Amino acid sequence: MAIKNLKIRPLDDRVVVEPVEAEDRTAGGIVLPDSAKEKPQRGHVVALGPGKLLESGQRATLSVSVGDQVIYGKYSGSDIEIDGHDVKILRETDILAKVLN
């Protein structure tokens, strides 16, 4: 993870993810141009919101935490740049899975 002191606090059940860069080569060693690279679908969680506000007035706990590697939908979330870093802000429901080590 390259981002340490991110100056952003997401709201509700939103999560800030730093995408993992796409591969430059195929498994066979072929160099891919930028136009042929897949959009990244993996990243590291760098910031969390407090959780979704429930009807009871309590906050739901998020199932991911800062530092987790996650897989998310290809076109989900919003891509933004903060302090020179490209990040993605998405809802917790846009996260498909947590990668286990």
Buried (B, 14 or more C-beta within 10 A) or exposed (E): EEBEEBEEEBEBBBBBBBBEEBEEEEEEEEEEEEEEEEEBBBBBBBBBBBBBEEEEEEBBEBEBEEEBBBEBEEEBBEEEEBEEBEBBBBBBEBBEEEEEE
